[in-house]
Amino acid sequence: MGDSLVDVGDVTLFVRELGQRGDRPSVVVIHGGPDVGHGYLVPGFEPLARDHHVVLFDFRGCGRSSRGLPDDDLQPEYVVQDTHRLIERLGLGAVDLVGFSTGGRAAMEFVHQHPEQVRRLVLASTSAYSSTEGAVYLADWDEYQRRQRVEDEANGALRNSTIFVWDLARAPAYLQLLESLDTDLGDWSEERAINGLMHPWITGDPEQILRGFAKPILILHGEKDMGFPVQLAHRLHAAVPSQLAVIPATAHMCHFEQPETWAHHIRTFLDD
């Protein structure tokens, strides 16, 4: 389909459409970060786009969407608002929604606010729980601690590539992908989040929200995820009616490590 700029009211979003519109619902993707655009997700959605229409976009304040906004305009609720307006502007009707990493938290809030716009929900490499709850599983994980020391010693040069990719032979390729996406960098401030100035991504109890959504949910996770440990995915699956797919020997960026397998899980779920 191609790239475009879409006016959603007070901001313009850079939108990338893969595949062709057809009889199936469009797949709308909410990326993670939130301080980067969507480009790092493209390898996982190219296989899906062979038979699905996929819509990716950069958050406001990221990539090629509106930049230089006031700090207070870079809040989670605006991601939900912009996604809602984008679906309407493109005339997509009810969509299949994929939320990746932090975007998964936005997707949970989206189905809380706009359940009528979503047919099926995919929660990929994300968590319904706090970082504190995830940290418990990382504290005694020797391999995580070893890799984190390597990242620290590199002073940011590795950009978490050895944390987010399990197969270290693939980490340089992932780092190369990130470095090729300089235009995807964003204005969202980690410091503001650390200082408590970021609003919550989810305004209610996520388990209750997802149970209330009452439509098909796929939880898709890497077995060796060091961002959101897989135990959190199992916990959410036990608490909420859902399907769970865990891809062996992959980490947070399992869509990059095993794109065909990752896309196959989504395709099978959407077409069921």
Legacy VTK file of the C-alpha trace (Angstrom):
# vtk DataFile Version 3.0
C-alpha trace
ASCII
DATASET POLYDATA
POINTS 272 float
0.000 0.000 0.000
2.714 2.491 0.977
3.511 5.347 3.347
1.429 8.418 4.121
0.896 11.236 6.593
-2.540 11.169 8.211
-4.054 14.148 10.018
-5.818 12.900 13.149
-6.748 16.315 14.525
-4.099 18.023 16.593
-1.207 15.905 15.211
-0.150 14.195 11.987
0.854 10.528 12.076
3.309 8.804 9.774
1.548 5.635 8.609
2.942 2.589 6.817
0.506 0.153 5.215
1.689 -3.321 4.262
-0.349 -5.697 2.131
-3.709 -5.018 0.523
-7.109 -4.352 2.001
-9.441 -7.284 1.551
-12.293 -9.094 3.230
-10.317 -9.689 6.424
-10.190 -6.968 9.098
-7.123 -4.741 8.937
-4.382 -5.352 11.496
-3.474 -2.173 13.384
-0.199 -2.177 15.307
0.682 -0.127 18.401
4.467 -0.155 18.736
6.541 -0.079 21.913
9.058 2.358 23.263
7.553 4.866 23.497
10.712 6.753 22.500
11.087 5.102 19.073
8.909 4.684 15.995
7.518 1.503 14.495
10.332 0.613 12.076
11.903 -2.099 14.221
8.656 -4.107 14.007
8.487 -4.308 10.213
10.425 -7.628 9.928
7.720 -9.391 11.910
4.802 -7.985 9.940
6.130 -8.417 6.414
5.289 -12.153 6.458
1.797 -11.431 7.812
1.219 -8.810 5.096
1.352 -11.505 2.426
-2.331 -12.116 3.166
-3.374 -9.384 5.634
-3.582 -5.611 5.489
-1.272 -4.271 8.211
-1.259 -0.666 9.432
1.746 0.555 11.430
2.279 4.137 12.577
4.659 6.246 14.605
3.356 7.659 17.878
3.085 11.425 18.091
6.532 12.658 19.106
8.213 9.708 17.342
9.778 9.062 13.970
8.092 10.955 11.173
4.914 11.855 13.058
4.435 15.326 14.592
7.501 16.272 16.638
8.500 19.064 18.999
5.273 18.865 20.981
4.931 20.106 24.591
5.833 17.448 27.148
2.255 17.269 28.394
1.125 16.272 24.884
3.306 13.159 25.079
1.190 11.037 27.393
-0.220 7.505 27.065
-3.822 8.661 26.698
-2.905 10.440 23.464
-1.592 7.187 21.975
-5.039 5.683 22.567
-6.750 8.803 21.194
-4.566 8.923 18.092
-5.080 5.208 17.391
-8.847 5.628 17.675
-8.839 8.590 15.301
-6.502 6.872 12.839
-8.824 3.874 12.550
-11.695 6.252 11.868
-9.748 8.411 9.368
-8.711 5.340 7.370
-12.246 3.927 7.466
-11.046 0.568 8.768
-14.105 -0.386 10.798
-13.495 -3.052 13.438
-9.820 -4.062 13.374
-7.549 -6.718 14.775
-5.269 -4.889 17.216
-1.661 -5.845 17.989
0.102 -4.166 20.907
3.838 -4.788 21.184
5.802 -4.275 24.420
4.731 -0.914 25.910
2.241 -0.754 23.059
0.559 -3.801 24.551
-0.293 -1.744 27.593
-1.737 0.941 25.327
-3.719 -1.770 23.534
-5.233 -2.921 26.830
-6.330 0.636 27.531
-7.619 0.918 23.967
-9.988 -2.039 24.354
-11.073 -0.521 27.667
-11.995 2.745 25.946
-13.029 1.534 22.475
-13.961 -2.170 22.583
-16.297 -1.780 19.608
-13.342 -0.959 17.342
-11.515 -4.234 18.025
-12.432 -7.720 16.818
-9.410 -9.603 18.174
-6.484 -8.556 20.362
-2.845 -9.686 20.224
-0.623 -8.855 23.200
2.949 -9.389 22.010
6.067 -9.253 24.223
4.174 -7.207 26.783
2.915 -7.331 30.355
-0.168 -6.391 32.295
1.938 -6.067 35.439
4.423 -3.626 36.912
8.153 -3.646 36.208
8.677 -4.453 39.880
6.809 -7.726 39.442
8.967 -8.600 36.449
12.191 -7.709 38.240
11.662 -10.566 40.675
12.293 -13.071 37.889
15.337 -11.219 36.571
17.139 -10.905 39.896
18.271 -14.547 39.998
18.615 -15.091 36.234
22.379 -15.409 35.791
22.320 -15.046 32.000
20.319 -11.832 32.227
22.716 -10.430 34.817
25.711 -11.343 32.626
24.227 -9.692 29.563
23.218 -6.609 31.507
26.828 -6.175 32.646
27.949 -6.354 29.009
25.389 -3.690 28.081
26.488 -1.462 30.971
30.154 -1.780 30.020
29.283 -0.735 26.448
27.776 2.535 27.759
24.687 2.295 25.595
26.480 1.407 22.346
24.767 -2.004 22.154
21.295 -0.457 22.620
20.074 -3.505 24.577
20.621 -5.739 21.550
22.108 -8.493 23.722
19.147 -8.253 26.116
16.364 -8.115 23.536
17.740 -10.848 21.249
18.400 -14.306 22.705
20.598 -15.683 19.911
23.711 -13.561 20.317
24.742 -14.365 16.745
21.663 -12.357 15.676
22.288 -9.414 18.023
24.608 -7.523 15.607
21.936 -7.713 12.885
19.340 -6.319 15.275
21.695 -3.519 16.285
22.304 -2.776 12.602
18.530 -2.563 12.077
18.205 -0.054 14.914
21.089 2.036 13.602
19.455 2.144 10.158
16.326 3.673 11.709
17.699 6.992 12.970
14.511 8.732 11.813
12.537 6.528 14.235
13.937 8.184 17.349
11.445 10.045 19.504
10.897 12.907 21.922
9.361 10.948 24.790
11.402 11.497 27.946
12.502 8.556 30.083
13.463 11.065 32.774
9.869 12.310 32.985
8.666 8.745 33.416
11.245 8.072 36.144
10.166 11.263 37.918
6.535 10.185 37.936
5.367 12.720 35.327
4.065 10.096 32.914
0.412 9.157 33.229
-0.445 5.454 33.586
-0.733 3.414 30.401
-3.683 1.490 31.857
-6.290 3.312 33.927
-7.994 0.253 35.376
-7.185 -3.263 36.478
-5.790 -4.942 33.329
-7.091 -8.406 34.152
-10.578 -7.014 34.732
-10.378 -4.951 31.529
-9.417 -7.972 29.443
-12.082 -10.185 31.008
-14.621 -7.450 30.286
-13.416 -7.192 26.685
-14.715 -10.736 26.238
-13.340 -11.222 22.728
-10.496 -13.464 21.519
-7.056 -12.608 22.934
-3.668 -14.019 21.948
-0.706 -13.597 24.289
2.446 -13.997 22.173
5.791 -14.128 23.946
9.424 -15.130 23.657
10.495 -17.889 26.022
13.637 -15.972 27.032
12.166 -12.445 27.181
14.364 -10.318 29.449
12.162 -7.239 29.164
8.944 -8.820 30.380
9.798 -12.307 31.684
7.636 -15.088 30.299
6.266 -15.888 33.761
4.175 -12.713 33.440
2.650 -13.996 30.208
1.737 -17.276 31.896
0.236 -15.356 34.810
-1.970 -13.249 32.526
-3.034 -16.312 30.535
-4.115 -18.010 33.774
-6.109 -14.938 34.823
-7.833 -14.093 31.522
-9.575 -16.250 28.888
-6.936 -16.263 26.153
-4.608 -18.242 23.943
-0.903 -18.343 24.830
1.892 -18.928 22.314
5.480 -18.993 23.570
8.237 -19.087 20.948
11.199 -21.154 22.185
14.722 -19.720 22.360
13.682 -16.140 21.554
13.730 -13.002 23.673
11.812 -9.711 23.687
12.273 -9.153 19.943
11.034 -12.600 18.992
9.411 -11.062 15.885
12.958 -10.285 14.682
14.517 -13.596 15.678
11.746 -15.802 14.251
9.587 -13.617 11.968
7.880 -16.451 10.094
7.000 -18.340 13.273
5.854 -15.141 14.986
3.661 -14.132 12.041
2.291 -17.680 11.755
1.011 -17.544 15.337
-0.757 -14.246 14.638
-2.168 -15.439 11.301
-3.507 -18.666 12.804
-5.163 -16.756 15.640
-6.713 -14.102 13.394
-7.996 -16.599 10.828
-9.394 -19.099 13.345
LINES 1 273
272 0 1 2 3 4 5 6 7 8 9 10 11 12 13 14 15 16 17 18 19 20 21 22 23 24 25 26 27 28 29 30 31 32 33 34 35 36 37 38 39 40 41 42 43 44 45 46 47 48 49 50 51 52 53 54 55 56 57 58 59 60 61 62 63 64 65 66 67 68 69 70 71 72 73 74 75 76 77 78 79 80 81 82 83 84 85 86 87 88 89 90 91 92 93 94 95 96 97 98 99 100 101 102 103 104 105 106 107 108 109 110 111 112 113 114 115 116 117 118 119 120 121 122 123 124 125 126 127 128 129 130 131 132 133 134 135 136 137 138 139 140 141 142 143 144 145 146 147 148 149 150 151 152 153 154 155 156 157 158 159 160 161 162 163 164 165 166 167 168 169 170 171 172 173 174 175 176 177 178 179 180 181 182 183 184 185 186 187 188 189 190 191 192 193 194 195 196 197 198 199 200 201 202 203 204 205 206 207 208 209 210 211 212 213 214 215 216 217 218 219 220 221 222 223 224 225 226 227 228 229 230 231 232 233 234 235 236 237 238 239 240 241 242 243 244 245 246 247 248 249 250 251 252 253 254 255 256 257 258 259 260 261 262 263 264 265 266 267 268 269 270 271
